[in-house]
Amino acid sequence: MRRREMMQRAAAALCAAGIPFGPLVRAAAAAAPAAGVRRLGKPEPFDYAKLKGQARQLSTAGYKPRPDALPPAIAALNWDRWQSIRFRNEASLWAADHLRYQVRFFHLGFTIKKPVRMFLIENGQVQELGFDRNMFDYSNSGLKPSEVPETLGFAGFRLNFHTDWIRDMAAFQGASYFRAVDGDMQYGMSQRGLAVNTGMPYPEEWPEFIAYYLERPAKDSSQLTVYGLLDSPSLTGAYRFVIEVADTLVMDVDAALYPRKQIERIGIAPGTSMFLYGENDRRVAFDWRPQIHDSDGLQIWTGAGEWIWRPLMNPPVVRTNSFVDNNPRGFGLVQRERQFSQYEDDGVFYEKRPTVWVEPRGHWGVGQVMLVEIPTVDETFDNIVAFWNPAEKPQKGQELLFGYKLYWCREIPVSSGLATAQATRTGIGGIVGQKRQYFSWRFVVDFAGGDFPLLGDHANVVPVISASRGTVEITSARPLREINGWRAMFDLRLTDESVEPINLRLFLQQDGQPLTETWLYQYSPPPVGERDLEPVERHLLQSHKS
């Protein structure tokens, strides 16, 4: 997984302050007047079927990488100078048309080096949009307009909605990345059009949207349709995004994929996020803030109806977990902790980062939800990826069709009716006040919601716990009035010298009926030489290593 561009992290902070994502959007009183969106060539008929045909045809030809050499003056821009290039609001697509949407374009520069073609669809006809340097104000960048080629091209685009013409609602920029906000107007994790060979022992492939097609919306419509043409060495693709802005922003996505060759691992609806540390994993918790993450767990609703919660971790080595399923009902990277006091960050507002829930349409068949966790010591790195991986490897010449909805939200749009894990905490095991005779590790999981408010204090609530290795001991489940829920606790005693991860599984039940979602966890035992250390010694050793 590559580094999250530092510009995305800084942009999130700017958005939190009411400043738009990407090169800042501001009407500027500069010498050159802003131009409208320039159109190239003649209109031609367009529909999704035609775009799929274009993608299929493109897959039969050899892959041709796009040039990524920027003009010298633009290539020399650092973050600050590139960021100071301002798009002129009056140059927005549909600026004077009194629609609910406007489109504003990103300028190439810094790490965004490959231009993407832009097209406009009106009345079933498509026409390319041309780059025009008069759409941008360069006065604070140090660039002279004459240093910007008229054929430069765009880096991507953002969508603005009539409820707020300053802050954008969604942005498509870089490879196949795109992001959106919910009603809190805070960017966080990203989605990608596709992932190829993510988490493999060799470099992954980065498919790119090489063209976007923006369909003019009806006058009073809250829906906007965007099409994308995807290309990479292994495959091509045609995408359709039907976007509807509301407190929960919804994208209805169709993807048609055309492999050029067999693909070892393909990732459908991949979400990309960041987890540095949280209450369950404090391996690199050296910052003053209590927690730092865009998402804190992977939620899965399996085809069989089980609800799974897997807390995220920042592991010492790359980890890939697979959750085998048949026709999953939903999955996504979730930001469940919503209290400012858990982050104390008044610059980037992690408590406002959106959850993204993937709801498959149709039958996806047998496969697995895959979670890739990558070590990081920096919150500017995206180190978490989750996606659907079909069991059958894509083959050359196939057409693969997938449909799904993406919900950018605070809470996922469906409820299990079960209690959910509110917190996961870990620490040294054993009995307080008694000398420890062997090494064990304690796990404390708090659940709330579901039927818990209806239970009496003496309800027969039982923890159901299993471990792939080791011995589970000192188990308990008891009411936790502070959250109107229940707390489960247990120790894991190690029974071998292996440092391979141990898979844990827990849920609470009453009279054989589950009361909670299923909590899954992957614990990494310490080396044998560290297991006899007292807690303070172990803490100092870990701090020294880090």
VENUR-V308795 format. One line per field, one symbol per residue. ss: DSSP state (A for helix, B for strand, O for the rest). burial: # if it has 16 or more other C-alpha atoms within 10 Angstrom, else .. A space follows every 10 residues. Layout:
BEGIN
ss: ???
burial: ???
END
This chain:
BEGIN
ss: OOOOOAAAAA AAAAAAOOOO OOOOBOOOOO OOOOOOOBBB BBBBBOOAAA AAAAAAAAAO OOOOOOOOOO OAAAAOOOAA AAAOOBBOAA AOBOOOOOOO BBBBBBBOBO OBOOOBBBBB BBOOBBBBBB OOAAABBOOO OOOOAAAOOO OOOBBBBBBB BOOBOOOOOB BBBOOOBBBB OOOOOOOOOB BBOBBBOOOO OOOOBOOBBB BBBBBOOOOO OOBBBBBBBB BOOOBBBBBB BBBBOOOOBB BBBBBBBBBO OOOOOBBBBB BBBOBBBOOO OOOOOOOOOO OBBOOOBBBB BOOOOOBBBB BOOOOOOOBB BBBBBBOOOB BBBBOOOOOA AAOOOOOOOA AAOOBBBBBB BOOOOBBBBB BBBOOOOOOO OOOBBBBBBB OOOOOOOOOB BBBBBBBBBO OOOOOOOOBB BBBBBBBBOO OOOOOOOOOB BBBBBBBBBO OAAAOOOOOO BBBBBBBOOO BBBBBBBBBB AAAOBBBBBB BBBOOOOOOO OBBBBBBBBB OOBBOBOBBB BBBOOOOAAA OOOOAAAAAA AAAAAO
burial: #..#..#.## ######..## ######.#.. ...#.##... .....#.... ##..##.##. .........# ...##.#... ########## #####...## ########## ########## #....##### #########. #.#....#.. .######### #...###### ########## ###.###### #########. ....###### #######... .######### ########## ######.### ########## ..#.###### ########.# #####....# ########## ##....#### #####..##. ...####### #######... .####..### ########## #..#..#### #######.## ########## #..####... .######### ##.....### #.##.#.### ........## ########## .#........ ###.###.#. .##.#.###. ....###### ####...... .#.######. ...####### ###.##.... #......#.. ......
END
